[in-house]
Amino acid sequence: MIARLHFSDRILSVFRPTARGAVGLVDDLLTLCREHPLKLSFSDGQCYVTAQQFDEQETIAFPLEKSVVRAILARVAALCNERVPNSVTPYGGKGELVLATDPPMAFQASFTNTSAEQRLELTPLRSMTSTRAHFLEKVWLTYFVRT
């Protein structure tokens, strides 16, 4: 029961409004996803977040504006397209994204962001080796320095 309360508290803290907006919220959600795959869906003014840990699954539901969920999904699309340009559309798709931590962490994202349906599945892929992370960091910095 303590672990479940802990998970609920952590999810709710991720969704508390901050000055960092959707960008910070997605970063915090990805940080939490390092530990277990997460699924997010929205229906009737409620956001549902499900975590899969070992053989157990836990879902927490809480009220959230649809616009916040759509902003989260748009941010995920932008991160996927940073990694591989045009890999997803703002309305959905399946792609990979990287959380720039030490070491960087890669995730697979599958999502739908339409007026009728909002859902997201995040799965941690792996912690990247320092050599590969260093290479990706150089590529990322080179790209953004040139643009």
Secondary structure in CASP SS format (residue, H / E / C, confidence):
PFRMAT SS
TARGET T0000
AUTHOR 0000-0000-0000
METHOD secondary structure of the structure
MODEL  1
M C 1.00
I H 1.00
A H 1.00
R H 1.00
L H 1.00
H H 1.00
F H 1.00
S H 1.00
D H 1.00
R H 1.00
I H 1.00
L H 1.00
S H 1.00
V H 1.00
F C 1.00
R C 1.00
P C 1.00
T C 1.00
A C 1.00
R C 1.00
G H 1.00
A H 1.00
V H 1.00
G H 1.00
L H 1.00
V H 1.00
D H 1.00
D H 1.00
L H 1.00
L H 1.00
T H 1.00
L H 1.00
C H 1.00
R C 1.00
E C 1.00
H C 1.00
P C 1.00
L E 1.00
K E 1.00
L E 1.00
S E 1.00
F E 1.00
S E 1.00
D C 1.00
G C 1.00
Q E 1.00
C E 1.00
Y E 1.00
V E 1.00
T E 1.00
A E 1.00
Q E 1.00
Q E 1.00
F C 1.00
D C 1.00
E E 1.00
Q E 1.00
E E 1.00
T E 1.00
I E 1.00
A E 1.00
F E 1.00
P E 1.00
L C 1.00
E C 1.00
K H 1.00
S H 1.00
V H 1.00
V H 1.00
R H 1.00
A H 1.00
I H 1.00
L H 1.00
A H 1.00
R H 1.00
V H 1.00
A H 1.00
A H 1.00
L H 1.00
C H 1.00
N H 1.00
E H 1.00
R H 1.00
V C 1.00
P C 1.00
N C 1.00
S C 1.00
V C 1.00
T E 1.00
P C 1.00
Y C 1.00
G E 1.00
G E 1.00
K E 1.00
G E 1.00
E E 1.00
L E 1.00
V E 1.00
L E 1.00
A C 1.00
T C 1.00
D C 1.00
P C 1.00
P C 1.00
M E 1.00
A E 1.00
F E 1.00
Q E 1.00
A E 1.00
S E 1.00
F E 1.00
T E 1.00
N E 1.00
T C 1.00
S C 1.00
A C 1.00
E C 1.00
Q E 1.00
R E 1.00
L E 1.00
E E 1.00
L E 1.00
T E 1.00
P E 1.00
L E 1.00
R E 1.00
S E 1.00
M C 1.00
T C 1.00
S H 1.00
T H 1.00
R H 1.00
A H 1.00
H H 1.00
F H 1.00
L H 1.00
E H 1.00
K H 1.00
V H 1.00
W H 1.00
L H 1.00
T H 1.00
Y H 1.00
F H 1.00
V H 1.00
R H 1.00
T C 1.00
END
